[in-house]
Amino acid sequence: MKAFALLLASAAALVAAPPALSAQAAPQADTVDPSVPTQLPRTAVPHHYALTVTPHADRLTFDGDVAIDLDVVKPTPTLVLNAADLSFASATLSRAGAGAAITGRVTVDDAAETATIAFPSTLAPGSYRLRLIYSGKINTQANGLFALDYKNKEGADARSLFTQFEAADARRFVPSWDEPDYKASWDLTARVPANQMAVSNLPAASTRAIGDGLKEVRFQTSPTMSSYLLFFASGDFDRVTKPSAGREVGIVVSRGNGTKAHYALDAEAQILPYYNDYFGTPFPLPKLDNVAGPGQSQFFGAMENWGAIFTFEYALLDDPAITTEGQRQQIYSTEAHEMAHQWFGDLVTMAWWDDLWLNEGFASWMENKTTQHFHPEWQAEVDRVGSREAAMGLDALNSTHPVVQSVRTVEQANQAFDSIAYQKGESVIGMLEHFAGPDVWRDGIRRYIRAHAYQNSRTTDLWAAQEAAGARGITVVATDFTTQPGIPLVTAGSAQCAGGATVVTLTQGQFSADRQQQAAANPLSWHVPIEATAGGPVAKVLTSGQTTQLTVPGCGPLMINPGQYGYYRTLYTPQQSAALAGQLPGLSPVDQFGLISNAMALSLAGYQPMQTGLDFLAAMPPNGSAKVVQRTVGRWDDLYDLMDSDPTAQAAIASRVVKAYGPRLQQLGFTPRPGEPAVDAVLRPTLIGQLGKYRDPAVLAEASRLFAAWKSDPNAIPGSLKSTWLGVIATNADAATWDAIRERARATTGTIERTSLYQLLGRAHDEALGRRALDLALTDEPGKTTSAGIITAVAAQHPRMAIDFVLAHLAQVNRLIDISGRSRFMQRLAGSSRDPELIPVLESYAQANLAESDRKPIQQTVDRIRSESAQAQRIRSETAAWLAAHRQSGGAAPAGRPERG
Ligand SMILES: [Zn+2]
């Protein structure tokens, strides 16, 4: 699964109460691992499902008929399986090859999301077929079987159906043993309108007309797989295809959108053979589709259903009317991510959600590796550091959790999809690959996939495969970083130059954003693979214990973690920092961004003065790597927002950014140039947006000119910059401007553009317009999956107002969010706030709406606000002092040299 925004907190009004656990049941003769925590009694194991569904899209209901071949593994009078929001008409059980079917009585437990089928007598162990006739609901958010409404090519209302099951929503589609280690094969049959296309994991085996304008599509039998990977869609679709590596790859789109799919189709065809080779096991299914859905979710952007990936249109289709170069690159990386899951997740599946990182950390790492491989010009190695920083943002808080986490409820499974599973997982894997060496690591992956294909695995299985491949010693490092939370802090002592080498003592502790003293007094301890350079060859050492002596060839400035593969922070002496900041302009982009991020994090957390971090930030040459400049501008803007109580300091930051980066924007120009580097095409909108926010006259004038032209001609702004220029306008909008954007949103039929325009309405600085956007979100006008995005946009400007509004309309707002995303929505809304007054609001919200076990995302938000507000005064005064001392320079001066005073 892939999310673009950080996934956040939990508004769990509608979330099921935590079901009772029976992890201790420990049955014999069970093909399912008895040590896996489960919410189902381990009395039966399914092997095959034959499922027929008949959707009634107009009524938002469906009928289901499933025959489940299963083994009863211990005598039991009941069968218990998962079911949510299903109504049962009948349940019958027949013994394979003998006797008449017996009838069972079904009772459902809504809170536990189970159905219990009681039989007249105890079932003896053996093979059975369970047949259930039932009906269910078609949802309007992405859970279970759901409908997405849109305007078709002709501008008429249309509705397509899709499924979304991860983590625990297959049970809304089919009564099933809906846990990842109950793998089974599937025969899906669907009865759909004769003029529609039906899509599933496998190609259709047969199609026949069945009258009443319907057809019956029977899909080929799937290999054994987890229930959350089953997929079904039906709609007025086109499918574009290509052969690749002996398979067929395809993109499924709403009719008429085929040309927007070619970019994604080419990427899919390019990546498949690369993965076949890397994983050492060819993609096992005959086809791989990626199905585009018109809409959005607050939980995910794309989902790795085996052979039938689902992706929302905005993350899959290249629409010349609105898609930016940055989004095009995300289309590529999202496909690389979901395709990696076809092996990591689908072919080999984690036994339980505790090991979710095996899916998400790997897919994230592979996504970046693949992007770097095929598109080195995008400088995705800088994004690798971005992932590390996103992970550390959460991992520095007391309420973080280990990569291998504890998941005991459905809601905790939903919450497990966070930056620790994704970005820390990715970062730790990157570190381990570097430790093992890429060839050994790849060999370990091939062994792991081969050993666990069509089965389930755990984190320890991966380390065993890596050790077997020759990555000796990896288990101790991997175990430290995946079973313990937090971030190592490596403190460098004063370095001595002796015999042409730098000798330095490293002291290991723990980095913390919100409890430095406790972490210093009682730090966790890791085996950290450390690398360092002093201008010559890289020296390596594996720490064990508190202090480590390191000898580095050369006597230049000491840089620890060159290449930025290590997952740790480094605290340098002031002299070392000054020397490194002085060197920054000549370093590689990945080290530039790594050092800036490291220094800023230490300064913000109070390990060193803000001056040190700011010296690094100011050392980034404005004409340097476009990718790093883009990130650097973002860092300045974070500071700008943080200084919101100090207009003088804000003005100083704005003028510094405009002076430093205005010339870069001039150089790039306001419009895309044919054949320009892709990183320039991504930097341009960042600079336009930033300078627009700081009200740079040239940018505002161009925005006004374009807006006037756009009002009479929707194509007056190049598609790749449309959301950027309109974003500048929307942010500074007055009522008439806001109305004009809304009018155009209403008249636009293309789903991606329409959604994008509606979300712009949430971006106004003006509070009254923010309130109008919130009111609009509760109407039917924007569309069922668009409204939550409007509220999120308002929250970025006016977090308190948005949160108060949501709390006042909680039941209505919850209907706008998929069940799996509800619990994080509040965390997302609070994401841009540093207001301590929000803490009691969030805490009482959690108390009233979330089970105690499910409050972690809120706790993380509270911890973050608390730690940021504890540091805020110091950060503000030190930053103001630095800005005053550096007022004369535009930020363009080389770093490390005090520019003035
Ligand atoms: Zn994923």
Residues whose N, C-alpha, C, O or C-beta is under 5 A from the ligand:
A	BS01	ZN	M1 K2 E360 A363
